[in-house]
């Protein structure tokens, strides 16, 4: 291994924020439909209905429908399969986990008003609800005839002197330098380099394992006026935990590159933090058969901390001419990186409508507008002007449509739902589009209810191993299956 030059220049820590960019802002801005089985089975189309604890995530005025107190808990089994196509080759990764969807309690207090012409009831709720699920496993493999990750590093370091190289990028090009994958072009301490690959011709493989999510603790209040007007507000405190482990490999499978067998890069990345937001909503029962609602969500203000490390290994079939040792295997480990920053996610506007069909059925729809281009990153120690410019240039506003239905043949209840998430990207009408289909079944008694839901979701997207100017797009598509059960007690 080349000797490590300890020079702490500004460029060293500029790499610590390389993972904080427009991708992170989008990750923290795209929520899903999570919560009780009843809520999820109807696609989350509860904005004008209420009567479910998960409604605090959409329109907290829905708590005003409660006339009894309730305690509920939801558990979820989750299976996702992601397909990735890279240079014509397709591979698949699967992820399975069991977690919770929500837990919460609502305390309802009826007012002493026999005529019910003023305030009928007030409600106070405490909920802990999942809002974003990060669990995913992606694997891609393909033969790249034209470029290598080392080409990306080469462009990055041109003009940087050798004595500064490891400090300039200790999580990427610095590791390639230490393992003899990146080498001087001519003189000692020059600022020109070459790579051992000098182009493509390697099989590229990458496995990405993501886990964690955002779970929101919310304190909510609501009130019912004359069984006609329902108002509510919620103060949310999201808790963030995200981990990502990626293993990247390039291998000379055709034995056409001098010296090199393969090299690997392992990145470990963790984000933790919390946030705060506020939601307010209203529902109006215009007639016994129709209800309309609206809600406003402030941006969520996140304070986040990242920790990350990288490790690179290189294997040569003969001793590289640039090496001063007789080894054929080299390893380099980065320092422990960390960075604190903030993300502001977009605000949200919602409109809701529901049609009640006698005592047996209902149809409901919610429409939610989110402008992803308004998200932003900030830090007192680093300027995110480039990343925020990328957010404004790449993303746009779009809608989320939720449709649900429920039919009662007491004590049995049947439900169905559909959700369509519009793409957040300006340059594509399909990339990033998500949709889900759900079914549910419940048994409701006076005190106890048990609900089960199944959700099938699918999405598509694009991924780049490194600079889009050097490598072709990897097309990805994911399908997920969720099976959940909710147990509730009224008192």
Secondary structure, DSSP 8 states (H G I E B T S, - for coil): ---------HHHHHGGGTT-SHHHHHHTT-----S-HHHHHTTT--TTT--SGGGGGT-GGGGGG-SS-EEEEEEEEEEEEEEEEETTEEEEEEEEEEEEEEEEEEEEEE-S-TT-SSEEEEEEEEEEEEEEE--EEEEEEEEESS--HHHHHHHHHTT--HHHHHHH-TTTHHHHHHTTSEEESSSTT-S-EEESS-S--EEEEEEEEEEEEEEEEEEEEEEEETTTEEEEEEEEEEEEEEEEEEEEEEE-TT--SSSEEEEEEEEEEEEEEEEEEEEEEEEEEEETTEEEEEEEE---EEEEEEEEEEEEEEEESS--TT-SSS-SEEEEE---EEEEEEEE---EEEEEEEEEETTTEEEEEEEEEEEGGG-EEEBTTB--HHHHHHHHHHB-EEEEEEEEEEEEETTEEEEEEEEEE---BSS-SSTT-EEEEEEEEEEE-SSEEEEEEEEEEEEEEEE-SS-TTTS--EEEEEEEEEEEEEEEEE-
